[in-house]
Amino acid sequence: MKKKKILGKAVLYLTLILLGLILVFPLVYMFFGTFKSNQEIFGSLKILPESFNLEGYQNGWKGSGQIGFGTYLCNSFRLVVPVVMLAILSSVLTAYGFVRFEFPGKKVLFVVMLALMMLPGSVLLIPRYLLFVKLDWIDDYKVFWVPAALGTSSFFVYMFIQFFRGIPRELDEAARIDGCSSFRILLLILVPLSKPAVISAAIFQFIWTWNDFFQQYIYISSVSKYTVSLGLRMALDTTTAIVWKNILAMSVIAILPCVIIYFCLQKYFVEGIATSGLKG
């Protein structure tokens, strides 16, 4: 029996290692591709380059034209950070209202919220664009900030609802006896206990908004306001020959924030997903 268990674990670990290598290989190839010339990239299957130099990073950072890649990186943070903060704040408040308060039409609104989770974003594209045109918000980050502040992230609202349902109401009652208001109960009790869910929502929203290309391409037209995803795409529209190591180098820099945030907070991410999915 012990031999069977050891053999089974060995097979499991080997399978996981193999899958891990398959998933990591594109990232490794992209990283080493930042040191290769076009001829090496397309004319050889070797992973390691013939020589290591930083030309791809230096030239890629300069960008094309008058705007460098540093501007695109700063624009991405200017867009993404407020969206993450506003989405979490609005989702927490909305979920708190559904879980701890009774009001007319609560069940209907909850069903509508669940239905919005299943609605493809492409269906809302034209109505939202026409609305933003009338509000004169096109080519402005308000297109992303305002919807995030209005609790439109149904997925996060539902996730926080599931998490709040697992927190005993007795804690609320004890806090009320001590003189806490509803807002202080949320701020001092529910939010600290919901730290894993908050961090999970922050990771999701950060990665989704950072990697988003389609909506940013639709709503942002000024090159000076371009984000990382738009800047990388614009690098492919040059009239001269494309130097792929420059693009790969900037792609490595572009994914670094997402990778760093995920690995630093993965403990809370896994805990938040598991808890919000099981409680309720």
Secondary structure as GFF3:
##gff-version 3
##sequence-region A 1 280
A	DSSP	alpha_helix	2	33	.	.	.	ID=ss1
A	DSSP	alpha_helix	38	43	.	.	.	ID=ss2
A	DSSP	alpha_helix	55	62	.	.	.	ID=ss3
A	DSSP	alpha_helix	69	100	.	.	.	ID=ss4
A	DSSP	alpha_helix	106	117	.	.	.	ID=ss5
A	DSSP	alpha_helix	121	134	.	.	.	ID=ss6
A	DSSP	alpha_helix	142	149	.	.	.	ID=ss7
A	DSSP	alpha_helix	154	165	.	.	.	ID=ss8
A	DSSP	alpha_helix	169	177	.	.	.	ID=ss9
A	DSSP	alpha_helix	182	185	.	.	.	ID=ss10
A	DSSP	pi_helix	186	190	.	.	.	ID=ss11
A	DSSP	alpha_helix	191	193	.	.	.	ID=ss12
A	DSSP	alpha_helix	195	211	.	.	.	ID=ss13
A	DSSP	alpha_helix	214	219	.	.	.	ID=ss14
A	DSSP	three_ten_helix	223	225	.	.	.	ID=ss15
A	DSSP	alpha_helix	228	235	.	.	.	ID=ss16
A	DSSP	alpha_helix	244	278	.	.	.	ID=ss17
###
